[in-house]
Amino acid sequence: MRRLLHVIKSAVKAILTGDLPLARFWNIRRKISSSNRFTRRIYSFLYARYLTVHNASIPIETRIASCPKFPHGISGIFISMGAEIGRDCTIFHQVTIGSNTLEGSKNQGAPVIGDNVFIGCGAKIIGGVHVGSNVCIGANCVVTCDVPDNCTVVMPAPRIIEHHRNNPPVFLP
């Protein structure tokens, strides 16, 4: 009991200061399924607090096969409750893996992501899509359809809009 209190105290201090290593964060996530009700509540609080501090949302109901790699931490990452993520995935910052809950829409449901998937910063994977294994999703891509195994998803080239006047464009609020 004394050891448990020490671990909880150090975890609370680390979470409140934002110094909790990601590996300890995943250990806390695993321990939420503890049989001890008191321990489960403490770890649930610590988990929720860590996500709040880092402006992230990764519900405990999300099925994650193995701890994903977060090269830039979990800041700004949103993963939907029904999503499934495979093994050895790399997820960069500001990624959304979200459900489509609109009645009658084409891709209703949550994404299923295969093994060894690389998701670039700012990417959005929305709806009941299946992303295959060994897939690279480029930065700021919006994925709303299925992606087969061993593919790369990129956005089209940027458009250049030419202005035929000497004054720079004025942007009004």
N, C-alpha and C positions, 0 to 999 in steps of 0.2 A: 504494500500500500504506500509506503514511504517513497519507494522508487517511482511508482506511478505519479504521485504528487510532484516529485522533482521533474519528471518528464513533461508533465502538463504545464508546470510553472515555466520551464524553459521554453516550451513551445508557444505559450501565451506571450511571453516577452518577445520572442522572435517575430511572431505575427504582428504584434502591435508596433514594432519598430520596422517591419518590412524586411527583416534579415533572414527569413526562413528559406533555407535552400530548397530547391524544387524536389529533390529526392525525399526530404522530410515531409513535404507537402503531400506527395503520393503515399507515403506511409500513413499519414493521418487519414487520407481518403480510404485506404484499405481497412483501417481500424474502426471506421464508422460501423461496420457490420459486426462489431463485437457483441458477445452475448450479454455482457454487463450493461445494464440500462444507464447507469451513471457515466460510465466510460463512453458509451455511445453518444450521450448528450454532449459531453465535453468535447469530443472529437468533432461532432457535427457543428458545434459553435466555432471551434477553431478553423474548420474547413470553410464555413461561410464567411468568417471574418477575413481570412486570407484572400478569398475571391473578391470581397468588397474592397479591400485595400488596393488590389491590383486591377479593379474595374473589369473583372472577368466573370463569366457564367459558365460553369461546367457542372451540371446537376449530377448528383450521385447516381441517378438512374441511367445515365449515359453508359452504354456498354463499350468499354475500352479494353482491348485485348492485352496490350502491354503499355507501359508508360511511354507516351509520345515524347519526342525531343522538341523542346521549345527553345531555340537558339537565342531568342530575345525575351525570354520569360513568358508569363501568361497574360501580360497586360493587354487588355482590350479583346481578348478571345471570347467568343460566344459559341457554345456548342449546345444544340437543342437536346431536350430530354430524351427523345426517342432515337437519337442518332447512334450509329455503331461505327467504331473506329478499329481498324485492324492493327496488326503488329508493326513495330518499327516505323511509325509515321513521323514525319517532321512537319511541325506546324509553326509558321512564323507569326508575328504580331498582327493584331487587327483582323483576324480571320473570323468569318461567320460560317458556321455549319448549322443551318437552320431548317426548321420544319415549315411546310406549307400546310396551313390548317384551313384554308378557304374551301368551303363546301363546293363540290362540283368542279374544282380546278383540275387541270391535266396531271400535274405532278404532286398530288396530295400525299403527305407523309413526311418521314424524316430520311436524311441521307444515310447510305451504307457505304463506308469507305474501306477499301481493301487493304492489303498489307503493303508495306514499303512505299507509301505515298508521300510525296513532297508537296506541301501546300504553301505557296509563296505569300508574302505579306499582302494584306488587304483583300485576299481572295474571298469569294462568297460562293458557298455550295448550298443551294436552296431547293427544297422539295424532296419528294421520294425518288431520288436518283441513286444510281449505283455507280460508284467510282471503282474501277478495277484495280488490281494490284500493279505495282511498279509504274505508277502514273505520276507525272509532274504537272502541277497546276501552277501556272505563272502568276506573277504579282497582279493584283487587281482584276483577275478574271472572275466572271460571273458564270457559274456552272448550273444550268437548269435542265440538262438532259444527261442520259447515261454516257459514261466514258468507258470504253473497253480497256482491257489489260494492255500494258506496255505502250502507253500513249503519252503525248504532251499536249496540254491545253494552253493556248496563248490567245491574247486579244488581238484584234486587227491593228494594223499600223495606225498611228495617230494621224488625224486629218489636219492639214494646214489650211487655214482660211486667210486668204490674201485680202488686204484692205487697199483700195485704190484712192487713198487720200494721204496727205502729209501729216495730218493730226493723228495722234494715237487714239484708239477707241476709248470712249468714256463709258464707264460702268456705273449705272445709277442704282441706288439701293431699292 
